[in-house]
Amino acid sequence: MTVRPDSPAAIAAANAQEKVYSCIDADQNFRLEAGAGSGKTYSLVKALKRLIDERGSAMMQAGQQVACITFTEVARDEIAQEIERHPAILVETIHAFCWSFMAQFQKPLRNMVADLTDRQEKIDEGGGIGRKPVEYNLGFFGVDEDKITLNHDDIPRFMAAFLAQPKFRKLLAQRFPVIFIDEYQDTDQHFMTAVSEHFFATGEGPLIGLYGDHWQTIYRGDYGLVDFPDVTGIDKGANFRSASAVVTVLNKLRPELVQEVSDPELPGEARFFHTNGYSGVRLDVNHFKGDLPDDASRQTAARLRVRLEAEGWDFATDKTKVLMLTHSALAAEQGYPNIADIFDRNEAFAKKEDALIAFLADTLEPMFDAYSRKRFGEMFRIIGGGPTVDRHADKTAWNTDMDTLRRLRENGSIGQVLDLLKHSRRPRLPDKVMRREDDLERAGQEPAEEEDKAVTRHRRLREVPYREVIQLVRFLNRSTPFATQHSVKGAEFENVLVILGGGWNHYNWPLLLEFLKTRKIPAAKTKGYYRARNLFYVAISRPKRRLAVLATQLLSADGLAAAHDLFGAENIVDIGASGL
């Protein structure tokens, strides 16, 4: 949408930006809390451009840079492009930034490797540490006769250890007098704790600016607003994405960060549909308590879609996003029934908590997609290393392995794909997956009576047709906010339909609504409340024009009252009966 400089959102954004500038001028650490649709990256880039204009030349002459640390490569590339890759600014992901600083200090790195008690077996098998160079490229831990390679998770932990030593803190501050951290709320906890303890709490070190939104934390375990010492909080009360009807719901959900809209006259809607009027028998098992039976769930969602289409919704994929926060038949029918069954339809596979699912979804499938499109540079970036195709024989081997992978993706099992990758190492299997393969081999072909659950799950996954992985990845990229949260830049859609249902270990939607109304949250439920609240917030803040929420589980009086408070009584519709 076109933004007028005098619009309510523009005025609110300008006020927040001036506060950022004041902090920078006063050398005061700050945190910009930027809610959904507020233009966080825009604010960050504006601050970088101001630093370039005012300090860029002097910093370059002094051999210094502003460091901008990003959570994703997508954000890194976007920010670098916006500042035209100015040499006064170093824009890197957290891992690349930390490694660029640590790589020169080989002796301390070797000492840290020696302190990894859980890696001693691998260290011994590789011939010890000695004076071998420590490297970081593919993201897998290993020791061989020539070198030591670090795991992805080692990098921020090692950086935290470096920051615990005054001489390294001094070197970092001399090199980077200003550091911006994008998506601070999802940045590695070890790194952020070290920054807080050694910079914020002491008042020493570089000027640090944090950009993010703790309400959009999904991946980390601490969902509240962290109280960093000596950090000035700045709220950006603007929303350039959504119509007033949607922003009104967001403001009621989050009254401590009220957002102004860009165009108060933009037509929009936000409605809440529930099924309390359903007269049939509801489910009463595990995490599906109070939910509709599978057939009724499908029929209800289908009827709602017909209604919305009749009212002008366009369900073309580029217009409408359906976010299924459920693992009922609505999700399982997408084409991965065996995977859903193996995980008992909980959210572990949707969040890619299982190492094998994460590898297949985040590495193998994107790698194969890049290969199929002949984007070979992208392919090697995904797998974390440069090409080893200098000779004709290398190219032939790559093509042969990729052709085999293509066939197995279409007609083979997950196990057959794993067997190929163990042989070809294109790409190499992660350590966690290899350990599971080793555990399974030791367990034997037949499962024991008291076999470890993780081994049993891995055994069953190997038998699943690989095409279910393809369907699962398509579903995750299309239908869950886990995909839109960070991996899809500026995830927003004309219309969004959010379906809240059962099947989750960690997300109880009826209970979330009750807590929103009563505010009586037991200590044991606090983390679960924040986790569910944040995911709900991420989901309902995606639309530009139209929002519809469908709750398939039975809601209590307090839960229904919360929906009334958020959406308004006139926007609450019971579609549990046969008609709409």
C-alpha positions as CSV (number, residue, x, y, z in Angstrom):
1,M,0.0,0.0,0.0
2,T,1.1,3.6,-0.6
3,V,2.2,5.3,2.6
4,R,1.4,9.0,3.2
5,P,4.0,10.7,5.3
6,D,1.2,12.2,7.5
7,S,-0.5,8.9,8.0
8,P,-0.9,7.7,11.7
9,A,1.5,4.8,11.1
10,A,4.1,7.0,9.4
11,I,4.0,9.5,12.3
12,A,4.3,6.8,14.9
13,A,7.2,5.2,13.0
14,A,9.0,8.6,12.7
15,N,8.7,9.1,16.5
16,A,10.3,5.8,17.2
17,Q,13.1,6.4,14.7
18,E,13.9,9.7,16.3
19,K,14.3,7.9,19.6
20,V,16.7,5.4,18.0
21,Y,18.8,8.3,16.6
22,S,18.8,9.9,20.1
23,C,20.2,6.7,21.6
24,I,22.8,6.3,18.9
25,D,24.0,10.0,19.4
26,A,24.2,9.4,23.2
27,D,26.0,6.1,22.8
28,Q,23.1,4.4,24.6
29,N,22.2,0.8,24.0
30,F,18.7,0.4,22.8
31,R,16.0,-2.2,21.8
32,L,13.5,-1.4,19.1
33,E,10.4,-3.5,19.8
34,A,8.7,-3.7,16.4
35,G,5.4,-5.5,16.2
36,A,4.0,-7.3,13.2
37,G,3.8,-5.2,10.1
38,S,5.7,-2.3,11.6
39,G,8.6,-2.2,9.2
40,K,11.4,-3.4,11.5
41,T,14.0,-3.9,8.7
42,Y,13.1,-0.4,7.3
43,S,14.0,1.1,10.6
44,L,17.2,-0.8,10.9
45,V,18.3,0.1,7.4
46,K,17.5,3.8,8.0
47,A,19.8,3.8,11.1
48,L,22.6,2.1,9.1
49,K,22.3,4.7,6.3
50,R,22.5,7.5,8.9
51,L,25.6,5.9,10.4
52,I,27.2,5.7,6.9
53,D,26.5,9.3,6.3
54,E,27.8,10.6,9.6
55,R,30.5,8.1,10.5
56,G,31.2,5.9,7.5
57,S,34.4,7.6,6.2
58,A,36.0,8.1,9.7
59,M,35.3,4.5,10.6
60,M,36.8,3.1,7.4
61,Q,39.9,5.3,7.9
62,A,40.2,3.8,11.4
63,G,39.8,0.2,10.1
64,Q,36.4,-0.1,11.8
65,Q,32.9,-1.2,10.8
66,V,29.4,-1.3,12.0
67,A,28.4,-4.9,12.5
68,C,24.8,-5.9,11.6
69,I,24.1,-9.4,12.7
70,T,21.1,-11.2,11.2
71,F,19.1,-14.3,12.0
72,T,18.8,-15.5,8.4
73,E,20.6,-15.3,5.1
74,V,17.5,-13.8,3.6
75,A,17.6,-10.9,6.0
76,R,21.4,-10.5,5.5
77,D,21.0,-10.3,1.7
78,E,18.1,-7.8,2.0
79,I,19.9,-5.5,4.3
80,A,23.1,-5.6,2.4
81,Q,21.3,-4.7,-0.8
82,E,19.5,-1.8,0.8
83,I,22.7,-0.2,2.0
84,E,24.4,-1.0,-1.4
85,R,26.9,-3.2,0.4
86,H,28.7,-0.2,1.8
87,P,32.2,-1.1,3.1
88,A,31.6,0.7,6.5
89,I,28.9,-1.9,7.3
90,L,29.5,-5.7,7.8
91,V,26.2,-7.5,7.4
92,E,26.4,-11.2,8.3
93,T,24.5,-14.0,10.0
94,I,25.3,-14.8,13.6
95,H,27.4,-17.8,12.6
96,A,29.3,-16.0,9.9
97,F,30.0,-13.0,12.1
98,C,31.2,-15.0,15.1
99,W,33.4,-17.2,12.9
100,S,34.9,-14.2,11.1
101,F,36.0,-12.9,14.5
102,M,37.1,-16.2,16.1
103,A,38.9,-17.9,13.2
104,Q,42.1,-16.0,13.7
105,F,42.5,-17.3,17.3
106,Q,43.4,-20.9,16.7
107,K,45.0,-21.7,20.1
108,P,41.9,-20.7,22.1
109,L,39.7,-22.5,19.7
110,R,41.7,-25.7,20.1
111,N,41.4,-25.3,23.9
112,M,37.6,-25.0,23.6
113,V,37.4,-28.1,21.5
114,A,39.5,-30.0,24.1
115,D,36.9,-29.0,26.7
116,L,34.0,-30.6,24.8
117,T,33.6,-33.6,27.0
118,D,30.8,-35.1,24.8
119,R,33.1,-35.1,21.8
120,Q,36.1,-36.9,23.3
121,E,35.4,-40.2,21.5
122,K,35.4,-38.5,18.1
123,I,38.5,-36.5,19.1
124,D,40.3,-39.6,20.0
125,E,39.2,-41.5,16.9
126,G,40.5,-38.6,14.8
127,G,44.0,-38.7,16.3
128,G,43.6,-36.0,18.9
129,I,43.8,-32.2,18.7
130,G,47.5,-31.4,18.5
131,R,48.1,-28.3,16.4
132,K,45.5,-29.0,13.8
133,P,43.7,-26.0,12.3
134,V,40.1,-25.5,13.5
135,E,37.7,-24.8,10.6
136,Y,34.0,-24.1,10.1
137,N,32.4,-24.7,6.8
138,L,29.9,-27.6,6.5
139,G,28.6,-27.3,10.0
140,F,29.5,-30.8,11.2
141,F,31.9,-31.6,14.0
142,G,34.7,-33.8,13.0
143,V,38.4,-34.5,13.6
144,D,40.7,-36.1,11.1
145,E,44.5,-36.2,10.5
146,D,44.6,-32.7,9.0
147,K,41.9,-30.6,10.7
148,I,39.1,-30.1,13.2
149,T,35.7,-28.9,11.9
150,L,33.1,-27.3,14.1
151,N,29.3,-27.9,14.4
152,H,26.9,-25.1,13.8
153,D,25.9,-25.0,17.4
154,D,29.5,-24.7,18.5
155,I,29.9,-21.3,16.9
156,P,27.7,-19.0,19.1
157,R,28.7,-21.0,22.2
158,F,32.4,-20.5,21.5
159,M,31.8,-16.8,20.8
160,A,30.2,-16.5,24.2
161,A,33.3,-18.0,25.7
162,F,35.5,-15.5,23.9
163,L,33.3,-12.7,25.2
164,A,33.9,-13.9,28.7
165,Q,37.6,-12.8,28.3
166,P,38.4,-9.1,28.6
167,K,41.0,-9.0,25.8
168,F,38.7,-10.4,23.3
169,R,35.9,-8.0,24.3
170,K,38.3,-5.2,23.8
171,L,39.3,-6.4,20.4
172,L,35.7,-6.8,19.3
173,A,34.8,-3.3,20.5
174,Q,37.8,-1.8,18.7
175,R,36.9,-3.5,15.5
176,F,33.1,-2.9,15.8
177,P,32.2,0.2,17.8
178,V,28.5,-0.3,16.8
179,I,26.7,-3.6,16.6
180,F,23.1,-4.1,15.5
181,I,21.4,-7.4,16.2
182,D,18.4,-8.2,14.1
183,E,15.7,-10.6,15.5
184,Y,17.4,-10.5,18.8
185,Q,14.6,-12.6,20.4
186,D,15.6,-15.6,18.3
187,T,19.4,-15.1,18.4
188,D,21.3,-17.8,20.2
189,Q,20.7,-17.6,23.9
190,H,24.4,-18.3,24.8
191,F,25.5,-15.3,22.7
192,M,22.8,-13.0,24.0
193,T,23.5,-13.9,27.6
194,A,27.2,-13.1,27.0
195,V,26.3,-9.8,25.4
196,S,24.1,-8.9,28.4
197,E,26.5,-9.9,31.1
198,H,29.7,-8.5,29.6
199,F,28.5,-5.4,27.7
200,F,25.0,-4.3,28.9
201,A,25.6,-5.0,32.6
202,T,29.1,-3.4,32.7
203,G,28.3,-0.4,30.6
204,E,31.4,-1.2,28.5
205,G,32.0,-2.3,24.9
206,P,30.3,-1.2,21.7
207,L,27.0,0.6,21.2
208,I,24.5,-2.2,20.7
209,G,21.1,-1.9,19.1
210,L,18.6,-4.7,19.3
211,Y,15.8,-5.0,16.7
212,G,13.0,-7.5,17.0
213,D,9.8,-8.5,18.7
214,H,9.5,-10.9,21.6
215,W,5.9,-11.6,20.7
216,Q,7.1,-13.2,17.5
217,T,9.4,-15.6,19.3
218,I,8.5,-19.2,18.4
219,Y,11.8,-21.1,18.4
220,R,13.3,-20.3,21.7
221,G,12.1,-21.2,25.2
222,D,12.1,-17.8,26.8
223,Y,9.0,-16.0,25.5
224,G,8.8,-13.1,27.8
225,L,10.4,-9.7,27.3
226,V,14.0,-10.1,28.6
227,D,15.0,-7.3,31.0
228,F,18.4,-6.4,29.6
229,P,20.3,-4.0,31.9
230,D,21.1,-0.5,30.7
231,V,19.1,-0.9,27.4
232,T,16.6,1.7,26.5
233,G,13.3,0.3,25.2
234,I,11.7,1.9,22.2
235,D,8.3,0.7,20.9
236,K,7.4,1.2,17.2
237,G,3.7,1.7,17.3
238,A,3.0,1.4,13.6
239,N,1.4,-1.1,11.3
240,F,1.9,-0.6,7.5
241,R,0.5,-4.0,6.6
242,S,-3.0,-4.5,7.8
243,A,-6.4,-2.9,7.6
244,S,-7.9,-1.3,10.7
245,A,-10.2,-4.2,11.4
246,V,-7.2,-6.5,11.7
247,V,-5.0,-4.1,13.7
248,T,-7.9,-3.5,16.1
249,V,-7.7,-7.2,17.0
250,L,-4.0,-7.1,17.4
251,N,-4.2,-4.0,19.6
252,K,-6.7,-5.7,21.9
253,L,-4.5,-8.8,22.1
254,R,-1.4,-6.6,22.8
255,P,-2.5,-3.4,24.4
256,E,1.0,-2.5,25.6
257,L,2.1,-2.0,22.0
258,V,-0.8,-0.1,20.3
259,Q,-0.2,0.2,16.6
260,E,-1.4,3.0,14.3
261,V,-2.6,2.0,10.8
262,S,-1.3,3.4,7.5
263,D,-4.7,3.9,5.9
264,P,-7.7,4.2,8.4
265,E,-10.1,4.1,5.4
266,L,-8.8,0.8,4.0
267,P,-11.7,-1.7,3.9
268,G,-11.1,-4.9,5.9
269,E,-12.6,-7.5,8.2
270,A,-11.7,-9.8,11.1
271,R,-14.1,-12.5,12.2
272,F,-14.0,-15.5,14.6
273,F,-15.9,-18.7,13.7
274,H,-16.5,-21.3,16.4
275,T,-18.3,-24.7,16.5
276,N,-19.9,-24.7,20.0
277,G,-23.2,-25.3,18.3
278,Y,-22.1,-28.7,17.1
279,S,-24.5,-31.3,18.5
280,G,-22.6,-34.5,17.7
281,V,-20.1,-36.4,19.8
282,R,-16.7,-34.7,20.1
283,L,-13.3,-36.3,20.4
284,D,-12.1,-37.2,23.9
285,V,-8.5,-38.5,23.4
286,N,-5.0,-37.1,24.1
287,H,-4.6,-33.6,22.8
288,F,-7.8,-33.7,20.7
289,K,-10.2,-33.2,23.6
290,G,-13.3,-31.3,22.6
291,D,-12.4,-31.3,18.9
292,L,-14.7,-32.2,16.1
293,P,-14.4,-35.7,14.6
294,D,-12.3,-35.8,11.4
295,D,-15.2,-35.8,9.0
296,A,-17.0,-33.0,10.8
297,S,-13.8,-31.0,10.8
298,R,-13.3,-31.3,7.1
299,Q,-16.9,-30.5,6.4
300,T,-16.9,-27.5,8.6
301,A,-13.8,-26.1,7.0
302,A,-15.2,-26.7,3.6
303,R,-18.5,-25.0,4.4
304,L,-16.6,-22.0,5.8
305,R,-14.5,-21.8,2.6
306,V,-17.7,-21.8,0.5
307,R,-19.1,-19.0,2.6
308,L,-15.9,-16.9,2.4
309,E,-15.7,-17.3,-1.4
310,A,-19.3,-16.2,-1.7
311,E,-18.4,-13.1,0.3
312,G,-15.5,-12.2,-2.0
313,W,-12.5,-14.1,-0.8
314,D,-10.2,-15.3,-3.5
315,F,-8.5,-18.6,-2.4
316,A,-5.8,-18.4,-5.1
317,T,-2.5,-19.2,-3.5
318,D,-1.1,-15.7,-4.1
319,K,-4.2,-14.2,-2.5
320,T,-5.1,-16.3,0.5
321,K,-3.1,-18.2,3.1
322,V,-4.6,-21.0,5.1
323,L,-2.7,-21.5,8.3
324,M,-3.6,-24.9,9.9
325,L,-2.7,-24.8,13.5
326,T,-4.1,-28.3,13.9
327,H,-3.0,-31.8,13.3
328,S,-6.4,-33.3,12.7
329,A,-7.4,-34.9,9.4
330,L,-7.4,-31.3,8.0
331,A,-3.6,-31.5,8.0
332,A,-2.9,-35.2,7.7
333,E,-4.9,-35.4,4.4
334,Q,-2.3,-33.2,2.8
335,G,-0.4,-36.2,1.8
336,Y,1.8,-37.4,4.7
337,P,-0.5,-39.7,6.8
338,N,2.3,-42.1,7.8
339,I,4.6,-39.3,9.1
340,A,1.7,-37.8,11.0
341,D,0.9,-41.2,12.5
342,I,4.5,-41.9,13.5
343,F,4.6,-38.6,15.5
344,D,1.1,-39.2,16.9
345,R,0.1,-36.0,15.1
346,N,1.9,-33.8,17.5
347,E,3.8,-30.7,16.4
348,A,7.3,-32.2,16.5
349,F,7.4,-32.7,12.8
350,A,5.7,-29.4,11.9
351,K,8.3,-27.6,14.0
352,K,11.0,-29.9,12.5
353,E,12.2,-30.8,16.0
354,D,13.2,-34.3,14.7
355,A,16.7,-34.1,13.3
356,L,15.9,-36.3,10.3
357,I,12.8,-34.3,9.3
358,A,14.7,-31.1,9.8
359,F,17.5,-32.3,7.5
360,L,15.2,-33.5,4.8
361,A,13.0,-30.4,4.9
362,D,15.7,-27.7,5.4
363,T,18.7,-29.2,3.5
364,L,17.9,-32.1,1.2
365,E,14.7,-30.8,-0.4
366,P,16.0,-27.2,-1.0
367,M,19.3,-28.6,-2.3
368,F,17.5,-30.9,-4.8
369,D,15.2,-28.1,-5.8
370,A,18.2,-25.8,-6.6
371,Y,19.9,-28.7,-8.5
372,S,16.8,-29.2,-10.6
373,R,16.7,-25.5,-11.5
374,K,20.5,-25.6,-12.3
375,R,21.2,-23.1,-9.5
376,F,24.4,-24.8,-8.6
377,G,25.8,-21.9,-6.6
378,E,22.7,-21.9,-4.5
379,M,22.8,-25.7,-4.1
380,F,26.3,-25.5,-2.6
381,R,25.4,-22.7,-0.3
382,I,22.5,-24.8,1.0
383,I,24.7,-27.7,1.8
384,G,27.3,-25.4,3.3
385,G,30.4,-26.0,1.2
386,G,32.0,-25.2,-2.1
387,P,31.8,-27.6,-5.1
388,T,34.2,-30.4,-5.6
389,V,33.5,-30.9,-9.2
390,D,36.9,-29.8,-10.7
391,R,37.3,-32.9,-12.8
392,H,35.0,-34.5,-15.4
393,A,34.7,-37.6,-13.1
394,D,33.4,-35.4,-10.3
395,K,30.7,-34.0,-12.5
396,T,29.7,-37.4,-13.7
397,A,29.5,-38.7,-10.1
398,W,27.3,-35.8,-9.1
399,N,25.0,-36.3,-12.0
400,T,24.7,-40.0,-11.3
401,D,24.0,-39.5,-7.6
402,M,21.4,-36.8,-8.3
403,D,19.7,-39.0,-10.9
404,T,19.5,-41.8,-8.3
405,L,18.1,-39.3,-5.7
406,R,15.5,-38.1,-8.2
407,R,14.2,-41.7,-8.7
408,L,14.2,-42.5,-5.0
409,R,12.4,-39.3,-4.2
410,E,9.6,-40.4,-6.5
411,N,9.5,-44.1,-5.9
412,G,11.7,-45.0,-3.0
413,S,11.5,-44.8,0.8
414,I,13.1,-42.5,3.3
415,G,15.5,-45.3,4.2
416,Q,16.6,-45.8,0.7
417,V,17.4,-42.1,0.4
418,L,19.4,-42.2,3.6
419,D,21.3,-45.2,2.3
420,L,22.2,-43.3,-0.8
421,L,23.4,-40.3,1.1
422,K,25.5,-42.4,3.4
423,H,27.3,-43.7,0.4
424,S,27.4,-40.5,-1.8
425,R,27.8,-37.9,1.0
426,R,25.9,-35.5,-1.3
427,P,24.9,-34.0,1.0
428,R,26.5,-35.3,4.1
429,L,24.1,-36.6,6.8
430,P,24.1,-34.5,10.0
431,D,25.8,-35.9,13.1
432,K,22.4,-36.4,14.9
433,V,21.0,-38.4,11.9
434,M,24.2,-40.5,11.6
435,R,24.0,-41.3,15.4
436,R,20.4,-42.4,14.9
437,E,21.4,-44.6,12.0
438,D,24.2,-46.1,14.1
439,D,21.8,-46.7,17.0
440,L,19.4,-48.5,14.6
441,E,22.2,-50.7,13.2
442,R,23.2,-51.7,16.7
443,A,19.6,-52.5,17.6
444,G,19.2,-54.9,14.8
445,Q,16.5,-55.5,12.1
446,E,13.8,-56.5,14.6
447,P,12.6,-54.1,17.3
448,A,13.2,-55.1,20.8
449,E,10.4,-55.1,23.4
450,E,11.8,-52.1,25.3
451,E,13.4,-50.3,22.3
452,D,14.2,-46.6,22.7
453,K,11.3,-44.6,21.3
454,A,13.6,-42.4,19.2
455,V,15.1,-45.5,17.6
456,T,11.6,-47.0,17.0
457,R,10.5,-43.7,15.4
458,H,13.6,-43.6,13.2
459,R,13.0,-47.3,12.2
460,R,9.4,-46.5,11.2
461,L,10.4,-43.3,9.3
462,R,12.8,-45.3,7.1
463,E,9.9,-47.3,5.8
464,V,7.8,-44.3,4.8
465,P,7.6,-43.5,1.1
466,Y,9.8,-40.5,0.4
467,R,7.0,-38.7,-1.5
468,E,5.4,-38.1,1.9
469,V,8.4,-35.9,2.8
470,I,7.8,-33.9,-0.4
471,Q,4.2,-33.4,0.5
472,L,5.1,-32.5,4.1
473,V,7.6,-29.8,3.0
474,R,5.1,-28.4,0.6
475,F,2.5,-28.2,3.4
476,L,5.0,-26.6,5.8
477,N,6.0,-24.0,3.3
478,R,2.4,-23.2,2.4
479,S,0.2,-23.7,5.4
480,T,2.1,-23.0,8.7
481,P,3.4,-19.9,10.4
482,F,6.5,-21.8,11.2
483,A,7.4,-21.4,7.6
484,T,6.4,-17.8,7.4
485,Q,8.0,-16.7,10.6
486,H,11.5,-16.1,9.3
487,S,12.1,-18.1,6.1
488,V,9.6,-16.1,4.0
489,K,10.6,-12.4,3.8
490,G,7.8,-10.1,4.8
491,A,5.2,-12.8,4.9
492,E,1.9,-11.2,4.3
493,F,-1.2,-12.1,2.3
494,E,-4.4,-10.4,1.2
495,N,-6.5,-12.8,3.2
496,V,-5.7,-15.3,6.0
497,L,-7.8,-18.1,7.3
498,V,-6.4,-19.5,10.6
499,I,-7.7,-22.9,11.7
500,L,-7.3,-23.7,15.4
501,G,-7.6,-27.3,16.3
502,G,-6.3,-30.1,18.5
503,G,-3.4,-32.5,18.2
504,W,-0.7,-30.4,19.8
505,N,1.4,-31.1,22.8
506,H,2.3,-27.5,23.4
507,Y,-0.6,-25.5,22.0
508,N,-4.0,-25.7,23.7
509,W,-6.1,-23.1,21.9
510,P,-9.2,-23.3,24.2
511,L,-7.0,-22.8,27.2
512,L,-5.2,-19.9,25.6
513,L,-8.5,-18.1,25.1
514,E,-9.5,-18.8,28.7
515,F,-6.2,-17.3,30.0
516,L,-6.6,-14.3,27.8
517,K,-10.0,-13.6,29.5
518,T,-9.2,-14.6,33.1
519,R,-5.5,-13.6,33.2
520,K,-5.2,-16.4,35.9
521,I,-2.3,-18.3,34.5
522,P,-0.7,-21.0,36.8
523,A,3.0,-20.8,37.0
524,A,3.3,-24.3,35.5
525,K,1.3,-23.0,32.4
526,T,3.2,-19.7,31.9
527,K,5.6,-21.0,29.2
528,G,2.8,-22.8,27.4
529,Y,0.6,-19.6,27.5
530,Y,3.3,-17.4,26.0
531,R,4.2,-20.1,23.4
532,A,0.6,-20.3,22.2
533,R,0.0,-16.6,22.4
534,N,3.0,-15.8,20.3
535,L,2.1,-18.4,17.6
536,F,-1.5,-17.1,17.5
537,Y,-0.2,-13.5,17.2
538,V,2.1,-14.4,14.3
539,A,-0.7,-16.2,12.5
540,I,-3.4,-13.5,12.8
541,S,-1.0,-10.7,12.0
542,R,-0.3,-11.9,8.4
543,P,-3.3,-10.5,6.5
544,K,-3.5,-7.2,4.8
545,R,-7.3,-7.1,4.3
546,R,-9.3,-10.0,5.7
547,L,-8.8,-12.3,8.7
548,A,-11.0,-15.3,9.6
549,V,-10.2,-17.6,12.5
550,L,-12.0,-21.0,12.8
551,A,-11.8,-22.9,16.2
552,T,-12.9,-26.5,15.9
553,Q,-12.6,-27.3,19.6
554,L,-15.3,-26.7,22.1
555,L,-14.8,-23.3,23.9
556,S,-15.6,-22.6,27.5
557,A,-17.6,-19.5,28.5
558,D,-14.4,-17.7,29.3
559,G,-12.8,-18.7,26.0
560,L,-15.8,-17.5,24.0
561,A,-15.8,-14.3,26.0
562,A,-12.2,-13.7,25.0
563,A,-13.1,-14.1,21.4
564,H,-15.8,-11.5,21.9
565,D,-13.4,-9.2,23.5
566,L,-10.9,-9.5,20.7
567,F,-13.1,-9.5,17.6
568,G,-16.3,-7.8,18.9
569,A,-19.7,-9.6,19.4
570,E,-20.8,-8.7,15.8
571,N,-17.9,-10.6,14.4
572,I,-18.4,-13.9,16.2
573,V,-20.2,-16.7,14.3
574,D,-21.2,-20.1,15.5
575,I,-20.9,-22.5,12.5
576,G,-21.2,-25.7,14.5
577,A,-24.7,-26.5,13.3
578,S,-25.3,-27.8,9.8
579,G,-25.7,-24.4,8.2
580,L,-23.7,-21.2,8.1
